[in-house]
Amino acid sequence: MKIRPDFLPLSKPALGGEEIAAVTRCLRSGWITTGPVCREFEQSFQELTGAARAVSFTSGTAAMQLLLAALEIGPGDEVITPSLTFASTVNMIALRGARPVFIDIDYPTLNMNPDLLEALITPRTRAVIPVHFAGAPADMPTITTIAKRHGLVVIEDAAHAVGTYCRDVHAGGSGWPAVFSFHPIKNITTGEGGMITLADEDLERRLRLLRFHGIERDAWKRYGKGGNPDYDIQAPGFKCNLPDVLAAIGVAQMAKWPELNRRRAELAGRYLAGLAGIDGLELPGSPVFPHVHAWHLFVVKVAAMSRERLMARLSEYNIGYGLHFPATHRLRYVRERFGDCAAALPETERAADRIVSLPLYPGMSDDDADYVCDAVREIL
Ligand SMILES: Cc1ncc(COP(=O)(O)O)c(C=O)c1O
């Protein structure tokens, strides 16, 4: 086949005139840090998820850091999460002085296998963090039933899950705290940003304090007409508040997500058909329960050759790729600090050597997707 002259990237944010206009409006308004636009963005997440509350942050990682702090998870505590996730989650657990306990995955979907959950729970377990991997929902009803029985908090890692429904509940809609990310690769972006949706009023209050130095009121409220610029701090906080100028991008993106996800699903369908029946290539599996997949990523597993060889060959075809994710239990500090647990994670181990993410973003054309299918077929 003929090699395309231009590079097809793994991902590109879907930004246009609406985002530019929203940012311009914010810049002209005279208020660019956390204020009314952030609140509008938060409300759009309450509507999307059905959660009673939402709090925005500067990143998904910051959101997770502050949530673990607000829940007072710390030394001596254990948090169950898959190893096949972005390292940030495990970093945040480790930075709290807690121990990540890795749960093996369901190989086809790359989601945590809830059948293994109960056996990993000890008196030290505080929380379980399922990841809706690539936009495929984790089995929330099963996970939350077990968690409730043992008094654990469930934190949904919903970084990939704008538009993910488990049965008819959107990620973040089951009352447990859920952490979203708006990094540029995500289904909607603010450049960088994060959001926690939740039900608990007191937890929301603690998150808002931790988000902004421990100060009760945002600057927006303190510096408005008749505002009181004085403040007290009862406990020291961080500085992770999303500025309005970024939230403005998010508000514009939220108006578009159904169309963006529709296009992602269409492209994923094209991949599933175009890549079917290639020896040594496994396509993403679907959850067995009713769901809506957000198709954040399209992760294949290659057994016909080494993943590194496939990546090198994709480069020759001018195709970008990703690795979601290097298994965190294999990272050096994780092995040194928490021990080698590869033997307990056979399905993660099997997937970890094989996974490759192919280009997937709403601006891709059908021809782009067909080109990737033809190239992968020719390479393998
Ligand atoms: C599964 C997962 N969790 C957490 C994060 C962290 O989000 P952020 O990059 O916004 O800090 C990401 C993405 O970056 C992710 O993919």
The ligand as an SDF file (V2000), in Angstrom:
LIG
                    3D

 16 16  0  0  0  0  0  0  0  0999 V2000
   -6.9550    6.5250   33.9790 C   0  0  0  0  0  0  0  0  0  0  0  0
   -6.4560    7.9030   34.2900 C   0  0  0  0  0  0  0  0  0  0  0  0
   -6.5020    8.3380   35.5520 N   0  0  0  0  0  0  0  0  0  0  0  0
   -6.0790    9.5670   35.8930 C   0  0  0  0  0  0  0  0  0  0  0  0
   -5.5790   10.4320   34.9460 C   0  0  0  0  0  0  0  0  0  0  0  0
   -5.0380   11.7400   35.4130 C   0  0  0  0  0  0  0  0  0  0  0  0
   -5.6450   12.8490   34.8440 O   0  0  0  0  0  0  0  0  0  0  0  0
   -4.8650   14.2200   34.6140 P   0  0  0  0  0  0  0  0  0  0  0  0
   -3.9320   14.0460   33.4480 O   0  0  0  0  0  0  0  0  0  0  0  0
   -5.9470   15.2120   34.3250 O   0  0  0  0  0  0  0  0  0  0  0  0
   -4.1330   14.5630   35.8570 O   0  0  0  0  0  0  0  0  0  0  0  0
   -5.5320   10.0160   33.6030 C   0  0  0  0  0  0  0  0  0  0  0  0
   -5.0780   10.8540   32.4960 C   0  0  0  0  0  0  0  0  0  0  0  0
   -4.2610   11.6080   32.3520 O   0  0  0  0  0  0  0  0  0  0  0  0
   -5.9610    8.7210   33.2680 C   0  0  0  0  0  0  0  0  0  0  0  0
   -5.9240    8.2720   32.0150 O   0  0  0  0  0  0  0  0  0  0  0  0
  1  2  1  0
  2  3  1  0
  2 15  2  0
  3  4  2  0
  4  5  1  0
  5  6  1  0
  5 12  2  0
  6  7  1  0
  7  8  1  0
  8  9  2  0
  8 10  1  0
  8 11  1  0
 12 13  1  0
 12 15  1  0
 13 14  2  0
 15 16  1  0
M  END
$$$$
